[in-house]
Amino acid sequence: MTAPEAGEVFLDAGDGGRLALSVLHPLERSDGEPPVIVLAHGWGGSRRIWSLVTDRLLRSGFSVVSYDLRGHGASTVGSSGVSAEAMTDDLATVVSYAGGAPIVVGHSGGGFAALSLTAAAGPGTGPAGLVLVASAAHDQDTPEKEAAMMEAPLFSWALRRPALGRLLLGQMTGTALDSRSREVNRQVFAGTAPAVRAACFRSSRGMDLRAAAASLRIPAEVLAGEKDKVIRPELGRELAAALPDATFTPLPGAGHVLPLESPDAVVAAVLRVHGASAGRSRSNDTVQRTGSR
């Protein structure tokens, strides 16, 4: 699959909003033409959260498309506001721009959108594979008290203070994350508008994608940090069990922000999905050729 031209672009979200997107190509092409990798970050994040993963993917010969969710980073909200449906539609726009059949890697809320999009896509029109990182298919009914805290002035004030903000967000990560990466996590979370953070956490109430996941016959990998206090790791295990062709990998000592905590594990999962997807394509080609004789 041919990736779009490298660069920074804005995509029309269809409701007056704009999606900020980066396309990066590897310096050296690998054998064959590997699929484009689309990266969808979690709530309160930005494209920046994928920096360690992106570098490793480029070194592995993949082209990478990353974008800021609506209302995050350089993307705007649009008239539809922040909702599960709008974020799924946004990812569909990005996937289409990326070339139609990428491997999608979704972290946390980005994983919710990836699952929803893949379930809604017609045959041959969705992702070729999924890597779901610290994500889930159900049980994301954030209490109103916690959602309201995301837009509380005092909480936002504290996030803007580096030491205090890192302390507040410390429960998001495992113990092994270095101080610089903790600061990256704080900066991107603090940089998201408080109202957007709150709307994101309200958007998953009532979500249950388990039945939809059962229909997804594509290679998938599910990663969960065993110390994740944001999305319980057992929900990742249940998600992998719901997917027909998925492998679950628990990561000891890791928390919720796996793109920063465990970039090697994320890239290894992408490589496994790519291998499975390529093997399936070769098998289908052989069946078609044999059947046509």
FENHUWO-V157753 format. One record per residue. N is the residue number from 1. PHI is phi as a letter, one per 20 degrees, with the letter a starting at -180 (NA if undefined). OMEGA is omega in radians with two decimals (999 if undefined). D_CENTER is the distance of its C-alpha to the mean C-alpha in Angstrom with 2 decimals. Layout:
N/PHI/OMEGA/D_CENTER
N/PHI/OMEGA/D_CENTER
This chain:
1/NA/-3.12/20.42
2/e/3.13/21.29
3/f/3.04/18.71
4/f/-3.13/19.63
5/f/-3.14/21.73
6/f/3.09/20.35
7/q/3.12/20.25
8/d/-3.10/18.96
9/c/2.97/19.10
10/d/3.08/18.76
11/d/3.07/18.01
12/f/-3.13/19.91
13/e/3.09/17.89
14/n/3.14/21.07
15/c/-3.11/22.16
16/n/3.11/23.26
17/e/3.10/19.94
18/c/3.11/18.51
19/d/3.11/15.04
20/e/-2.97/15.18
21/c/3.08/13.84
22/d/3.02/14.60
23/c/3.14/15.70
24/c/3.09/16.90
25/d/3.09/19.15
26/f/3.11/20.38
27/f/3.11/23.89
28/c/3.13/25.14
29/f/3.07/24.27
30/e/3.08/24.10
31/f/-3.12/26.30
32/m/-3.14/25.37
33/c/-3.09/22.53
34/f/-3.13/19.14
35/f/3.01/16.34
36/f/3.07/14.15
37/d/3.08/10.64
38/d/-3.10/8.12
39/d/3.12/5.29
40/d/-3.07/3.32
41/f/-3.13/4.36
42/e/-3.11/6.16
43/f/-3.12/9.67
44/n/-3.13/12.27
45/d/3.05/10.31
46/a/3.08/10.44
47/g/-3.06/10.02
48/f/-3.07/12.44
49/f/-3.09/10.35
50/e/-2.97/9.35
51/g/-3.11/13.10
52/f/3.10/14.10
53/f/-3.12/11.60
54/g/-3.14/12.48
55/g/-3.12/16.12
56/f/3.11/16.12
57/f/3.11/14.57
58/f/3.11/17.20
59/f/3.11/19.83
60/e/3.05/19.02
61/n/-3.14/19.80
62/e/2.86/16.56
63/e/-3.03/15.96
64/c/3.02/12.67
65/d/3.08/11.43
66/c/-3.11/9.30
67/b/3.05/9.87
68/e/3.04/10.53
69/g/-3.13/9.89
70/g/-3.12/13.44
71/n/-3.14/15.65
72/d/3.07/13.59
73/l/-3.12/14.87
74/e/3.11/17.01
75/e/3.13/15.81
76/e/-3.02/18.31
77/e/-3.07/18.30
78/n/-3.05/20.57
79/f/3.14/23.12
80/f/-3.10/20.85
81/m/-3.12/19.56
82/e/-3.14/16.38
83/b/3.12/15.89
84/f/-3.13/13.68
85/f/-3.13/15.52
86/f/-3.13/15.18
87/f/3.05/11.41
88/f/3.10/11.44
89/f/3.12/14.19
90/f/3.13/12.53
91/f/3.07/9.76
92/f/3.10/12.89
93/f/-3.13/14.62
94/f/3.14/12.26
95/f/3.11/12.30
96/f/3.12/16.03
97/f/-3.10/16.51
98/f/3.08/14.86
99/p/2.95/17.52
100/o/-3.08/16.72
101/c/3.13/15.63
102/e/2.84/12.85
103/e/-3.13/10.70
104/d/3.08/7.14
105/d/-3.11/4.63
106/d/3.09/1.79
107/e/3.03/3.42
108/l/3.12/6.39
109/f/3.03/6.96
110/f/3.06/3.81
111/f/3.08/4.79
112/g/-3.13/8.11
113/f/3.14/7.92
114/f/3.09/7.03
115/f/-3.11/9.90
116/f/3.14/12.05
117/f/-3.07/11.95
118/f/3.12/12.78
119/f/-3.10/15.48
120/e/-3.06/16.98
121/f/3.07/17.13
122/f/3.14/20.58
123/g/3.10/21.62
124/m/-3.09/20.62
125/d/-3.10/18.59
126/d/3.11/15.03
127/f/3.08/12.67
128/e/3.14/14.74
129/a/-3.10/12.50
130/c/2.91/9.35
131/c/-3.06/7.90
132/d/-2.93/6.73
133/d/-3.14/6.80
134/l/-3.06/9.11
135/c/-3.08/8.59
136/b/3.09/11.54
137/d/-3.10/13.37
138/a/3.06/16.11
139/m/3.09/18.09
140/c/-3.14/16.12
141/e/-3.10/19.30
142/f/3.10/19.26
143/g/-3.10/22.97
144/g/3.13/24.25
145/g/-3.14/25.62
146/f/3.12/22.25
147/f/-3.14/20.75
148/f/3.12/23.93
149/f/-3.11/23.71
150/f/3.12/20.55
151/d/3.12/22.89
152/f/-3.12/26.05
153/g/-3.11/27.89
154/f/3.11/28.77
155/f/3.14/25.22
156/f/3.09/24.15
157/f/-3.12/27.31
158/f/3.13/26.59
159/f/-3.11/23.06
160/f/3.07/24.77
161/e/-2.97/27.08
162/g/-3.07/25.52
163/f/-3.12/27.21
164/f/3.13/27.01
165/f/3.11/23.38
166/f/3.12/22.41
167/f/-3.14/24.58
168/f/-3.09/23.04
169/e/-3.09/19.47
170/g/-3.12/20.82
171/f/3.12/20.05
172/f/-2.98/16.28
173/c/3.04/16.77
174/f/-3.03/19.03
175/e/-3.02/22.36
176/e/-3.07/21.82
177/f/-3.11/19.59
178/f/-3.03/21.88
179/f/3.14/23.11
180/f/3.12/21.68
181/f/3.05/18.06
182/f/3.13/18.93
183/f/3.05/20.25
184/g/3.13/17.18
185/g/3.13/15.23
186/f/-3.08/18.23
187/f/-3.10/18.55
188/f/3.13/15.18
189/f/3.12/15.50
190/f/-3.11/19.12
191/f/3.10/18.49
192/e/-3.12/16.72
193/g/-3.11/19.48
194/g/-3.13/20.65
195/f/3.11/20.92
196/f/3.10/17.31
197/g/-3.10/16.23
198/f/-3.13/18.72
199/f/3.11/17.82
200/g/-3.08/14.17
201/f/3.05/15.58
202/e/-2.96/18.16
203/f/-3.07/16.02
204/e/3.14/15.04
205/f/-3.14/18.71
206/n/-3.12/20.06
207/f/3.00/16.85
208/b/-3.07/17.64
209/d/-3.08/15.73
210/f/3.12/17.65
211/f/3.10/20.15
212/f/-3.14/17.72
213/f/-3.10/15.89
214/f/-3.12/19.40
215/e/-3.02/19.86
216/e/-3.08/17.00
217/e/3.08/19.06
218/c/3.10/16.64
219/f/-3.12/15.78
220/b/3.03/12.96
221/c/3.10/12.25
222/c/3.13/11.37
223/d/3.11/11.55
224/b/3.03/13.03
225/f/-3.10/15.01
226/f/3.11/18.52
227/d/-3.11/19.11
228/f/3.11/16.12
229/d/3.13/17.93
230/e/3.04/15.18
231/c/-3.02/13.97
232/g/-3.09/16.82
233/g/3.13/16.32
234/f/3.07/18.60
235/f/3.02/16.16
236/f/3.11/13.87
237/f/3.11/17.12
238/f/3.09/18.00
239/f/3.12/14.81
240/f/3.13/15.60
241/f/-3.13/19.16
242/f/-3.13/18.43
243/e/-3.07/16.83
244/f/-3.03/19.80
245/c/-3.07/18.60
246/c/3.03/16.25
247/d/3.12/16.88
248/d/3.12/16.14
249/c/3.04/16.26
250/e/-3.10/17.21
251/d/-3.10/17.22
252/g/3.06/20.49
253/n/-3.09/20.73
254/e/3.10/17.05
255/d/-3.02/15.64
256/e/-2.99/12.38
257/e/-3.03/11.09
258/f/3.07/10.61
259/g/3.08/9.34
260/e/-3.05/12.82
261/e/-3.00/14.66
262/c/-3.09/14.10
263/f/3.13/12.94
264/f/3.12/15.52
265/f/3.11/14.28
266/f/-3.12/10.76
267/f/3.09/12.78
268/g/3.11/15.31
269/f/3.08/13.02
270/f/-3.14/12.09
271/f/3.12/15.87
272/f/3.12/16.76
273/f/3.10/14.78
274/f/3.13/16.32
275/f/3.14/19.66
276/f/-3.14/19.57
277/f/3.13/18.63
278/f/3.11/21.35
279/f/3.12/23.80
280/f/3.13/23.34
281/f/3.12/23.94
282/f/3.13/27.05
283/f/3.13/28.31
284/f/3.11/27.98
285/f/3.14/29.81
286/f/3.12/32.54
287/f/-3.12/33.02
288/f/-3.13/33.31
289/f/3.14/35.80
290/f/-3.11/37.79
291/f/-3.09/37.91
292/e/-3.11/39.18
293/f/999/42.19
